């Protein structure tokens, strides 16, 4: 159609030009009397004849053009009717289906009545000028359906290339119903008051503070359309719709900040751990998901919200407060007795830490071995020396003879082949499945215990029979040491001096010799327990001392310090250097000794395929949040991340982008008293 119109325009200009030229020539001949034109008899008759002839030609041309266009339109209508059926217009109207046929130049040459009924005249218009997004549909695979919005209506659009036909289906009502259903979908939640037993007392001041917190919770839930019911002294059950949840997510669950600010002047402030679950039709399943979500929030130290959407990763909000150490040992005793009961009923025990095993992972494995020896149960440490840090490997070789080491350890493949239905697998110092020494063991073991001091992330070992995740602890060795003290065992559990020394070394490493923010009273109590069992703190310190080459490498890495943001620095090693994980940690610890640095990040390759990032903070920046955005995790002030098949430069780029996007969110704005 567009080509025909173009040709008609050209012919019109040619015809008009020819007529102008003829009349101009005749005028000139008449004016200058060429060829004695004025003396020709009846010359006016000839002029009238030429004028009439021009009118006849113009009329014939107009009639021809009009008939040609109508014939082509009729042909297009017939072709389109043959394509879609001549008697289905009522069906199209009933189904709100629109048809748009384009020519080879993507010009709309026919539409059915849907668009004209909606005051849209589209013929002779470029389809891509009208809807540019449809270009992606033309180049898309067959059966691709695209959603477009036109004049407050939503359409599903499909393209049939053979016929150059766009099919529009009005789904506005469906979309409105879908959006309404989504907004009204049921959301279940659990709200728990952290440290309630420590904060609540008979004093009037404590009662007033608790009542103030309850009032903040009630007001916030009322303002956001959340139905609230108190089921325990420290627990609320919440029901709302998705629209209310989206509203709370939009304001980043400001309730957390309100409660935190209310407790700034309290000696034992209350924070909140909240879990919400949605996007699943079964209420019982939603309730289970909400309970799991609040468990994750608690295991990460509290003061945060975890939103669980079925089939998606967990979403985290808050988490600005470092985990608060609990003075109560009831939980420790309960857990220790449960562990002893499971070990007694097991046929044999395997214990493993994380890949690139450090002193804390090895120490906590030895602590579990001490418990198994006390109960006279067979226990093996899953140990692959290629997946052990150099210092840890040398310390293990120094503390035990070759024969002793062979009796104490087994290779991951040997453990996998000999695991039985009654075997108990204990995982220490890690809770992420992909980071353990032997991931395949997790798939085969029927009974698993998890003991870790890192904040729990959305990737967690599936269905352990028992888990003990305490982010307020400085190290896993600390957790095992206090477990041996408070278990109701008679006589008390003892730890061999060699075991205790390596456990001490693990505490020294993870607490940065008691300078880390996670160091608390329980850390020193654990060291006291290990000293009572013969731990040698001087030897434990020797295990962590640097060789000259490592010290030189640390100095070299520190010299690369860059400042991408105020108060934040990063250092890098060269891609050709292979760095121990402990070395990266030491560089980070050394950087934090410099005044003015709030957070630091150290990046280096730990093997040919893995680049790691070690992060530290003085407590004003939540490095755990930043590392989680990069796929890692850890503690509020001490975290890490690993990157497979990546260069140091690419990790630096990832870090700088993450800092630009999330540093403000990671800055800690709470009162220091709330952290202690």
C-alpha positions as CSV (number, residue, x, y, z in Angstrom):
1,X,0.0,0.0,0.0
2,X,2.7,2.5,0.9
3,X,4.6,1.7,-2.3
4,X,1.4,2.4,-4.4
5,X,0.8,5.7,-2.7
6,X,4.4,6.7,-3.3
7,X,4.1,5.9,-7.0
8,X,0.8,7.8,-7.3
9,X,2.4,10.9,-5.7
10,X,5.3,10.7,-8.2
11,X,2.9,10.4,-11.2
12,X,0.8,13.3,-9.9
13,X,3.9,15.6,-9.7
14,X,5.0,14.5,-13.2
15,X,1.5,15.1,-14.7
16,X,1.2,18.5,-13.0
17,X,4.6,19.4,-14.2
18,X,3.8,18.5,-17.8
19,X,0.6,20.5,-17.8
20,X,2.4,23.6,-16.3
21,X,5.1,23.3,-19.0
22,X,2.5,23.0,-21.9
23,X,0.5,26.0,-20.7
24,X,3.7,28.0,-20.2
25,X,4.9,27.2,-23.7
26,X,1.6,28.1,-25.2
27,X,1.6,31.4,-23.3
28,X,5.1,32.3,-24.5
29,X,4.1,31.5,-28.1
30,X,1.0,33.7,-27.9
31,X,2.8,36.6,-26.2
32,X,5.7,36.8,-28.8
33,X,3.5,35.6,-31.7
34,X,5.8,32.8,-32.7
35,X,4.8,31.1,-35.9
36,X,2.1,33.9,-36.4
37,X,0.0,32.2,-33.7
38,X,-2.3,35.2,-33.2
39,X,-3.3,35.1,-36.9
40,X,-4.5,31.5,-36.7
41,X,-8.3,31.4,-37.2
42,X,-10.3,30.5,-34.1
43,X,-7.1,30.2,-31.9
44,X,-9.2,30.5,-28.7
45,X,-11.0,27.3,-29.6
46,X,-7.6,25.4,-29.5
47,X,-6.8,26.9,-26.1
48,X,-10.1,25.8,-24.7
49,X,-9.5,22.3,-26.2
50,X,-6.1,22.0,-24.5
51,X,-7.7,23.1,-21.2
52,X,-10.5,20.6,-21.5
53,X,-8.1,17.9,-22.4
54,X,-6.0,18.6,-19.3
55,X,-9.1,18.4,-17.1
56,X,-10.1,15.0,-18.7
57,X,-6.6,13.6,-18.2
58,X,-6.5,14.8,-14.6
59,X,-10.0,13.3,-14.0
60,X,-9.0,10.0,-15.6
61,X,-5.8,9.9,-13.5
62,X,-7.7,10.6,-10.3
63,X,-10.3,7.9,-11.1
64,X,-7.6,5.4,-12.0
65,X,-5.7,6.0,-8.8
66,X,-8.9,5.8,-6.7
67,X,-9.9,2.5,-8.2
68,X,-6.3,1.1,-7.8
69,X,-6.2,1.9,-4.1
70,X,-9.7,0.5,-3.5
71,X,-8.8,-2.6,-5.4
72,X,-5.7,-3.1,-3.3
73,X,-7.5,-2.5,-0.1
74,X,-10.2,-5.0,-1.1
75,X,-7.5,-7.5,-2.0
76,X,-5.8,-7.0,1.4
77,X,-9.2,-7.4,3.2
78,X,-9.9,-10.6,1.3
79,X,-6.4,-11.9,2.0
80,X,-6.7,-11.1,5.7
81,X,-10.2,-12.6,5.8
82,X,-8.8,-15.7,4.2
83,X,-6.1,-15.7,6.8
84,X,-8.2,-15.3,9.9
85,X,-11.6,-16.4,8.7
86,X,-14.4,-14.2,7.4
87,X,-17.0,-15.1,10.1
88,X,-14.9,-14.8,13.3
89,X,-15.2,-11.0,13.9
90,X,-17.8,-11.6,16.6
91,X,-15.5,-14.1,18.3
92,X,-12.7,-11.5,18.0
93,X,-14.9,-8.8,19.6
94,X,-16.0,-11.2,22.3
95,X,-12.4,-12.1,23.1
96,X,-11.1,-8.5,22.7
97,X,-8.7,-9.7,20.1
98,X,-7.1,-7.2,17.7
99,X,-5.3,-8.0,14.4
100,X,-2.7,-5.9,12.8
101,X,-1.3,-6.8,9.3
102,X,1.8,-5.0,8.1
103,X,3.5,-4.9,4.7
104,X,7.1,-5.6,3.9
105,X,8.1,-2.1,5.1
106,X,6.4,-2.7,8.5
107,X,3.6,-0.2,7.6
108,X,0.2,-1.1,9.0
109,X,-2.1,-1.8,6.0
110,X,-5.1,-3.4,7.8
111,X,-6.6,-3.8,11.3
112,X,-9.8,-5.3,12.5
113,X,-12.4,-3.2,14.3
114,X,-11.0,-3.5,17.8
115,X,-8.6,-0.6,17.4
116,X,-11.0,1.7,15.4
117,X,-13.7,1.1,18.1
118,X,-11.1,2.3,20.6
119,X,-10.4,5.5,18.6
120,X,-7.0,4.3,17.2
121,X,-6.5,4.9,13.5
122,X,-3.4,2.9,12.7
123,X,-3.5,2.3,8.9
124,X,-0.5,3.6,7.0
125,X,1.4,4.0,10.3
126,X,4.7,2.3,11.0
127,X,4.0,-0.4,13.6
128,X,7.3,0.2,15.3
129,X,6.7,4.0,15.5
130,X,3.4,3.1,17.2
131,X,4.9,0.4,19.5
132,X,8.7,0.3,19.4
133,X,8.8,-2.7,21.8
134,X,7.2,-4.9,19.2
135,X,10.6,-4.9,17.3
136,X,11.9,-7.4,19.9
137,X,8.9,-9.6,19.3
138,X,9.7,-9.8,15.5
139,X,13.2,-11.0,16.2
140,X,12.1,-13.4,19.1
141,X,11.7,-17.1,18.8
142,X,8.4,-18.6,17.6
143,X,5.5,-18.6,20.1
144,X,7.0,-15.7,22.0
145,X,4.4,-13.6,23.7
146,X,5.0,-10.0,24.8
147,X,3.0,-7.8,27.1
148,X,2.4,-4.2,26.1
149,X,0.4,-1.4,27.6
150,X,-1.7,0.9,25.3
151,X,-3.9,3.6,26.6
152,X,-4.4,2.1,30.1
153,X,-5.1,-1.4,28.6
154,X,-2.7,-4.3,28.7
155,X,-2.3,-6.7,25.8
156,X,-0.6,-10.0,25.2
157,X,0.9,-9.7,21.7
158,X,2.0,-12.6,19.4
159,X,3.6,-12.3,15.9
160,X,3.0,-14.6,13.0
161,X,5.9,-13.9,10.6
162,X,4.5,-15.8,7.6
163,X,1.5,-13.5,7.4
164,X,3.2,-10.5,8.9
165,X,0.3,-10.5,11.4
166,X,0.4,-9.1,15.0
167,X,-2.3,-10.6,17.3
168,X,-3.3,-8.5,20.3
169,X,-5.3,-10.0,23.1
170,X,-6.7,-7.6,25.8
171,X,-5.8,-9.0,29.2
172,X,-6.5,-5.9,31.2
173,X,-9.2,-7.6,33.4
174,X,-7.0,-10.6,33.9
175,X,-4.0,-8.5,34.9
176,X,-6.2,-6.5,37.3
177,X,-7.5,-9.7,38.9
178,X,-4.0,-11.1,39.1
179,X,-2.6,-7.9,40.7
180,X,-5.5,-7.8,43.1
181,X,-5.0,-11.5,44.0
182,X,-1.3,-10.9,44.5
183,X,-1.9,-7.9,46.7
184,X,-4.4,-9.9,48.8
185,X,-2.3,-13.0,49.1
186,X,-1.8,-14.3,52.6
187,X,1.4,-13.4,54.4
188,X,2.3,-15.0,57.8
189,X,4.9,-13.7,60.2
190,X,6.6,-14.2,63.5
191,X,7.9,-11.3,65.6
192,X,10.3,-12.1,68.5
193,X,11.8,-9.8,71.1
194,X,15.5,-10.5,71.4
195,X,17.0,-10.5,74.9
196,X,13.5,-10.4,76.4
197,X,14.4,-12.6,79.4
198,X,17.5,-10.5,80.1
199,X,15.7,-7.2,79.7
200,X,12.4,-8.0,81.4
201,X,12.4,-7.8,85.2
202,X,10.2,-6.7,88.1
203,X,11.6,-3.1,88.1
204,X,9.3,-0.3,86.9
205,X,11.9,1.0,84.5
206,X,12.3,-2.4,82.8
207,X,8.5,-2.9,82.6
208,X,8.1,0.6,81.1
209,X,10.7,-0.1,78.4
210,X,9.1,-3.4,77.5
211,X,5.7,-1.8,77.3
212,X,7.1,0.9,75.1
213,X,8.5,-1.7,72.7
214,X,5.2,-3.5,72.7
215,X,3.4,-0.2,71.9
216,X,5.8,0.4,69.0
217,X,5.1,-3.0,67.6
218,X,1.4,-2.6,67.9
219,X,1.3,0.9,66.3
220,X,3.5,-0.2,63.4
221,X,1.4,-3.2,62.6
222,X,-1.8,-1.3,62.9
223,X,-0.5,1.4,60.5
224,X,0.5,-1.2,58.0
225,X,-2.6,-3.3,58.1
226,X,-1.1,-6.3,60.0
227,X,-3.2,-8.4,62.4
228,X,-1.2,-9.1,65.5
229,X,-1.6,-11.7,68.2
230,X,0.7,-12.3,71.2
231,X,1.3,-16.1,71.6
232,X,4.2,-15.9,74.2
233,X,5.7,-13.2,76.4
234,X,8.4,-12.6,73.8
235,X,6.6,-13.7,70.6
236,X,3.9,-12.3,68.3
237,X,2.1,-14.0,65.4
238,X,1.3,-11.7,62.5
239,X,-1.1,-12.0,59.5
240,X,-1.3,-9.6,56.6
241,X,-1.6,-9.4,52.8
242,X,1.2,-8.9,50.3
243,X,0.3,-5.3,49.8
244,X,1.0,-4.7,53.5
245,X,4.3,-6.6,53.3
246,X,5.4,-4.6,50.2
247,X,4.6,-1.4,52.1
248,X,6.8,-2.5,55.0
249,X,9.6,-3.6,52.7
250,X,9.5,-0.2,51.0
251,X,10.2,1.5,54.3
252,X,12.9,-1.1,55.1
253,X,10.9,-2.2,58.2
254,X,11.5,1.0,60.1
255,X,10.1,-0.7,63.2
256,X,13.6,-2.1,63.7
257,X,15.1,1.4,63.9
258,X,12.3,2.6,66.2
259,X,12.9,-0.2,68.7
260,X,16.7,0.2,68.5
261,X,16.5,3.9,69.1
262,X,14.1,3.4,72.0
263,X,16.7,1.1,73.7
264,X,19.8,3.2,73.2
265,X,19.8,4.3,76.8
266,X,18.9,0.9,78.2
267,X,21.6,-1.3,79.8
268,X,20.0,-4.3,78.2
269,X,18.2,-3.1,75.1
270,X,15.6,-5.2,73.2
271,X,15.8,-5.7,69.5
272,X,13.5,-7.6,67.2
273,X,13.9,-10.7,65.1
274,X,11.1,-11.0,62.5
275,X,10.3,-13.6,59.9
276,X,7.7,-13.3,57.1
277,X,6.6,-15.9,54.5
278,X,4.5,-15.6,51.4
279,X,3.8,-16.8,47.9
280,X,2.5,-20.3,48.8
281,X,-1.1,-21.4,48.9
282,X,-0.8,-23.8,51.9
283,X,-1.1,-22.0,55.2
284,X,0.7,-24.8,57.1
285,X,3.6,-24.5,54.7
286,X,3.6,-20.7,55.1
287,X,3.7,-21.1,58.9
288,X,6.7,-23.4,58.6
289,X,8.5,-21.0,56.3
290,X,7.8,-18.1,58.7
291,X,9.2,-20.1,61.6
292,X,12.3,-21.0,59.6
293,X,12.7,-17.3,58.6
294,X,12.7,-16.1,62.2
295,X,15.2,-18.9,63.1
296,X,17.5,-17.5,60.4
297,X,17.1,-14.0,61.8
298,X,17.9,-15.2,65.3
299,X,20.9,-17.3,64.2
300,X,22.3,-14.2,62.4
301,X,22.3,-12.2,65.6
302,X,18.8,-10.8,65.6
303,X,17.8,-7.1,65.0
304,X,16.7,-8.0,61.5
305,X,13.8,-9.1,59.2
306,X,14.0,-12.2,57.0
307,X,11.4,-12.5,54.3
308,X,10.9,-16.0,52.8
309,X,9.3,-16.2,49.3
310,X,8.6,-19.7,48.2
311,X,11.1,-20.7,45.5
312,X,13.3,-17.6,45.9
313,X,16.3,-16.6,48.0
314,X,15.7,-15.1,51.4
315,X,15.5,-11.3,51.6
316,X,17.3,-9.6,54.6
317,X,16.5,-6.2,56.2
318,X,18.3,-4.6,59.1
319,X,21.0,-6.6,60.8
320,X,22.8,-3.4,61.9
321,X,23.5,-4.6,65.4
322,X,26.2,-6.9,66.3
323,X,25.1,-10.1,68.0
324,X,24.7,-9.7,71.8
325,X,26.4,-12.2,74.0
326,X,23.9,-14.0,76.3
327,X,25.1,-14.7,79.9
328,X,22.7,-17.7,80.2
329,X,24.4,-21.1,80.0
330,X,21.1,-23.0,79.9
331,X,21.1,-23.1,76.1
332,X,24.7,-24.2,76.0
333,X,23.9,-27.1,78.5
334,X,20.8,-28.1,76.5
335,X,22.7,-28.2,73.3
336,X,25.7,-30.0,74.8
337,X,23.5,-32.7,76.2
338,X,21.7,-33.1,72.9
339,X,25.0,-33.5,71.1
340,X,26.2,-36.1,73.6
341,X,22.9,-38.0,73.2
342,X,23.3,-38.1,69.4
343,X,26.9,-39.2,69.6
344,X,26.0,-42.0,72.0
345,X,23.4,-43.4,69.7
346,X,25.6,-43.1,66.6
347,X,27.6,-46.1,65.2
348,X,30.5,-43.8,64.3
349,X,31.2,-40.1,63.9
350,X,32.8,-38.0,61.2
351,X,33.6,-34.4,61.8
352,X,34.7,-31.8,59.2
353,X,35.2,-28.1,58.8
354,X,35.4,-25.9,55.8
355,X,37.6,-26.2,52.7
356,X,40.9,-24.2,53.2
357,X,40.8,-25.4,56.8
358,X,42.2,-22.9,59.3
359,X,43.2,-23.2,62.9
360,X,39.7,-22.6,64.2
361,X,38.2,-25.3,62.0
362,X,40.9,-27.8,63.0
363,X,40.6,-26.9,66.7
364,X,36.8,-27.3,66.7
365,X,37.2,-30.7,65.0
366,X,39.6,-31.8,67.7
367,X,37.2,-30.6,70.3
368,X,34.5,-32.9,68.9
369,X,37.0,-35.7,68.8
370,X,37.7,-35.1,72.5
371,X,34.0,-35.5,73.2
372,X,33.8,-38.7,71.2
373,X,36.9,-40.1,72.9
374,X,35.2,-39.3,76.3
375,X,32.1,-41.3,75.1
376,X,34.4,-44.0,73.6
377,X,32.9,-43.5,70.1
378,X,34.9,-43.9,66.9
379,X,35.6,-40.5,65.4
380,X,37.5,-39.4,62.3
381,X,38.3,-35.9,61.0
382,X,37.6,-35.5,57.3
383,X,40.9,-34.2,56.2
384,X,42.4,-33.4,52.8
385,X,45.8,-31.7,53.2
386,X,45.4,-30.1,49.8
387,X,42.4,-28.2,51.3
388,X,44.2,-27.1,54.5
389,X,46.0,-23.8,55.0
390,X,49.7,-24.1,55.3
391,X,50.0,-22.9,58.9
392,X,47.2,-25.3,59.9
393,X,48.9,-28.2,58.1
394,X,52.3,-27.5,59.8
395,X,50.7,-27.2,63.2
396,X,48.9,-30.5,62.8
397,X,52.1,-32.2,61.7
398,X,54.0,-30.6,64.6
399,X,51.4,-31.6,67.2
400,X,50.9,-35.2,66.2
401,X,53.0,-38.0,64.8
402,X,52.3,-39.5,61.4
403,X,50.8,-42.6,63.0
404,X,48.5,-40.5,65.2
405,X,47.4,-38.3,62.3
406,X,46.5,-41.3,60.2
407,X,44.4,-42.7,63.1
408,X,42.6,-39.4,63.6
409,X,41.8,-38.5,60.0
410,X,40.4,-39.9,56.8
411,X,40.2,-38.7,53.2
412,X,36.8,-37.4,52.0
413,X,36.4,-40.3,49.5
414,X,37.1,-42.9,52.2
415,X,34.5,-41.3,54.5
416,X,32.0,-41.3,51.6
417,X,32.5,-45.0,51.0
418,X,32.3,-46.0,54.6
419,X,29.4,-43.9,55.8
420,X,26.5,-46.0,57.2
421,X,22.9,-45.4,58.2
422,X,24.0,-44.9,61.9
423,X,26.8,-42.5,61.1
424,X,26.7,-39.1,62.6
425,X,28.3,-36.2,60.6
426,X,29.2,-33.1,62.6
427,X,30.0,-29.9,60.6
428,X,32.0,-27.2,62.4
429,X,32.9,-23.6,61.7
430,X,30.8,-23.5,58.5
431,X,27.1,-23.8,57.6
432,X,27.2,-23.2,53.8
433,X,27.0,-26.5,51.9
434,X,29.3,-25.5,49.1
435,X,32.1,-24.5,51.5
436,X,32.5,-27.7,53.5
437,X,35.5,-30.0,53.1
438,X,33.5,-32.7,51.4
439,X,30.1,-31.5,50.1
440,X,29.1,-35.0,48.9
441,X,29.1,-36.3,52.5
442,X,26.2,-33.9,53.2
443,X,24.1,-35.6,50.5
444,X,24.8,-39.1,51.9
445,X,24.7,-38.6,55.7
446,X,21.3,-39.1,57.3
447,X,22.1,-37.3,60.6
448,X,24.0,-34.0,60.6
449,X,24.9,-31.6,63.4
450,X,25.9,-28.0,62.5
451,X,28.1,-25.9,64.9
452,X,29.1,-22.5,63.6
453,X,29.8,-18.9,64.8
454,X,29.2,-17.2,61.4
455,X,25.9,-15.4,60.7
456,X,23.5,-17.7,58.9
457,X,22.8,-16.9,55.3
458,X,20.1,-18.1,52.8
459,X,22.3,-21.1,51.9
460,X,22.3,-23.5,54.8
461,X,22.9,-27.2,55.3
462,X,19.6,-28.9,54.6
463,X,17.6,-30.5,57.4
464,X,20.3,-31.0,60.2
465,X,19.0,-32.9,63.2
466,X,20.6,-30.2,65.4
467,X,22.1,-26.8,64.6
468,X,23.9,-24.4,66.9
469,X,24.7,-21.1,65.2
470,X,26.0,-18.4,67.6
471,X,27.2,-15.3,65.8
472,X,28.0,-13.7,69.2
473,X,30.9,-16.1,69.6
474,X,34.3,-15.2,68.3
475,X,35.2,-18.7,67.1
476,X,33.8,-22.3,66.8
477,X,36.5,-23.6,69.1
478,X,35.0,-21.3,71.8
479,X,31.6,-23.0,71.3
480,X,33.1,-26.5,71.6
481,X,35.2,-25.5,74.7
482,X,32.2,-24.2,76.6
483,X,30.1,-27.2,75.5
484,X,32.6,-29.5,77.2
485,X,32.4,-27.5,80.4
486,X,28.6,-27.2,80.7
487,X,27.5,-30.6,79.5
488,X,25.9,-32.7,82.3
489,X,28.6,-35.4,82.1
490,X,30.1,-37.1,85.1
491,X,33.1,-37.2,85.3
492,X,33.5,-33.9,83.3
493,X,34.8,-34.1,79.8
494,X,38.5,-33.5,79.4
495,X,40.5,-32.3,76.4
496,X,44.0,-33.5,75.6
497,X,46.6,-30.7,75.9
498,X,47.6,-31.0,72.2
499,X,43.9,-30.6,71.3
500,X,43.5,-27.7,73.7
501,X,46.5,-25.9,72.3
502,X,45.3,-26.0,68.7
503,X,41.8,-24.8,69.9
504,X,43.5,-21.9,71.7
505,X,45.3,-21.1,68.5
506,X,41.9,-21.1,66.7
507,X,40.5,-18.7,69.2
508,X,43.5,-16.4,68.9
509,X,43.1,-16.4,65.1
510,X,39.4,-15.7,64.9
511,X,39.4,-13.2,67.7
512,X,42.5,-11.4,66.3
513,X,44.1,-12.0,69.7
514,X,41.0,-10.7,71.5
515,X,40.8,-7.5,69.5
516,X,37.9,-8.5,67.4
517,X,34.5,-6.9,68.2
518,X,33.0,-10.4,68.7
519,X,35.3,-11.1,71.6
520,X,33.4,-11.2,74.8
521,X,33.3,-12.7,78.3
522,X,32.6,-16.2,76.9
523,X,35.8,-16.0,74.8
524,X,38.0,-15.6,77.9
525,X,36.0,-18.3,79.7
526,X,36.7,-20.7,76.8
527,X,40.4,-19.9,77.0
528,X,40.3,-20.6,80.7
529,X,38.7,-24.0,80.1
530,X,41.4,-24.8,77.5
531,X,44.2,-23.7,79.9
532,X,42.8,-25.9,82.6
533,X,43.0,-28.8,80.1
534,X,46.7,-28.1,79.4
535,X,46.5,-25.7,76.5
536,X,49.8,-23.9,75.9
537,X,49.2,-20.3,74.9
538,X,52.8,-19.7,73.9
539,X,52.8,-22.7,71.6
540,X,49.4,-21.7,70.3
541,X,50.9,-18.3,69.4
542,X,53.9,-19.9,67.7
543,X,51.5,-21.8,65.4
544,X,50.3,-18.5,64.1
545,X,53.6,-16.7,63.7
546,X,54.6,-15.6,60.2
547,X,57.6,-16.8,58.3
548,X,59.8,-14.1,56.8
549,X,58.4,-14.7,53.3
550,X,54.9,-14.2,54.5
551,X,55.7,-11.1,56.5
552,X,57.3,-9.6,53.4
553,X,54.3,-10.5,51.3
554,X,52.0,-8.8,53.9
555,X,54.0,-5.7,53.7
556,X,53.9,-5.8,49.9
557,X,50.1,-6.1,49.9
558,X,49.6,-3.3,52.5
559,X,51.6,-1.0,50.2
560,X,48.9,-1.3,47.5
561,X,46.2,0.4,49.7
562,X,43.6,2.4,47.9
563,X,40.7,4.5,49.2
564,X,37.5,4.2,47.1
565,X,35.3,5.8,49.8
566,X,36.0,7.9,52.9
567,X,37.1,5.7,55.7
568,X,37.2,2.6,53.5
569,X,40.3,1.1,52.0
570,X,41.2,-2.0,49.9
571,X,44.5,-3.8,49.1
572,X,45.3,-6.3,46.4
573,X,47.9,-8.9,45.6
574,X,49.1,-9.7,42.1
575,X,47.3,-12.3,40.1
576,X,50.5,-14.4,39.8
577,X,50.8,-14.7,43.7
578,X,48.9,-17.5,45.5
579,X,48.0,-16.3,49.0
580,X,46.9,-18.2,52.0
581,X,43.5,-17.2,53.4
582,X,45.1,-16.6,56.8
583,X,47.5,-14.1,55.1
584,X,44.6,-12.1,53.7
585,X,43.1,-12.0,57.2
586,X,46.4,-10.8,58.7
587,X,46.6,-8.0,56.1
588,X,43.0,-7.0,57.0
589,X,43.8,-7.1,60.7
590,X,46.9,-5.0,60.2
591,X,45.0,-2.4,58.2
592,X,42.5,-2.0,61.0
593,X,45.3,-0.9,63.3
594,X,45.6,2.4,61.3
595,X,43.6,5.3,62.6
596,X,40.8,6.6,60.4
597,X,40.0,3.3,58.7
598,X,36.5,2.2,59.3
599,X,36.5,-0.8,57.0
600,X,39.1,-2.6,54.9
601,X,39.0,-5.2,52.1
602,X,41.9,-7.4,51.1
603,X,41.8,-9.3,47.7
604,X,44.1,-12.0,46.5
605,X,44.1,-15.4,44.7
606,X,44.1,-18.4,47.1
607,X,44.5,-20.9,44.2
608,X,44.6,-20.9,40.5
609,X,40.8,-20.8,40.1
610,X,39.7,-18.8,43.3
611,X,40.0,-15.2,44.3
612,X,39.1,-14.3,47.8
613,X,38.2,-11.1,49.6
614,X,38.7,-10.7,53.4
615,X,36.9,-7.8,55.1
616,X,37.2,-6.2,58.5
617,X,35.4,-3.3,60.2
618,X,35.7,-1.3,63.4
619,X,31.9,-1.7,64.0
620,X,30.7,1.4,62.1
621,X,30.4,-0.5,58.8
622,X,28.5,-3.8,58.4
623,X,31.0,-5.7,56.3
624,X,28.8,-8.8,56.5
625,X,26.1,-7.1,54.6
626,X,28.6,-5.9,51.9
627,X,30.1,-9.4,51.5
628,X,26.6,-11.0,51.3
629,X,25.9,-8.7,48.3
630,X,29.0,-10.2,46.7
631,X,28.0,-13.8,47.4
632,X,29.9,-14.2,50.7
633,X,29.0,-13.7,54.4
634,X,30.4,-13.7,57.9
635,X,30.2,-11.4,60.9
636,X,29.1,-7.9,61.4
637,X,32.8,-6.7,61.7
638,X,34.5,-9.7,60.0
639,X,33.5,-11.3,56.7
640,X,34.7,-12.8,53.5
641,X,33.7,-13.7,50.0
642,X,35.0,-16.1,47.3
643,X,35.0,-15.6,43.5
644,X,35.5,-18.6,41.1
645,X,37.4,-18.0,37.9
646,X,37.8,-14.3,38.5
647,X,40.8,-12.0,38.4
648,X,41.8,-9.7,41.2
649,X,40.9,-6.7,39.0
650,X,37.4,-8.0,38.3
651,X,36.8,-8.5,42.1
652,X,38.0,-4.9,42.7
653,X,35.4,-3.7,40.2
654,X,32.7,-5.8,41.9
655,X,33.8,-4.3,45.3
656,X,33.7,-0.7,44.1
657,X,30.3,-1.1,42.6
658,X,29.0,-2.8,45.8
659,X,30.4,0.1,47.9
660,X,28.7,2.6,45.6
661,X,25.4,0.9,46.0
662,X,25.3,-0.4,49.6
663,X,27.9,1.4,51.7
664,X,25.4,3.9,53.1
665,X,23.1,1.0,54.0
666,X,26.1,-0.8,55.7
667,X,27.1,2.1,57.8
668,X,26.3,1.4,61.4
669,X,24.2,4.1,63.0
670,X,23.5,2.5,66.4
671,X,24.8,3.5,69.8
672,X,27.9,1.6,70.8
673,X,26.2,0.7,74.1
674,X,23.8,-1.4,72.1
675,X,26.6,-3.6,70.8
676,X,28.1,-4.5,74.1
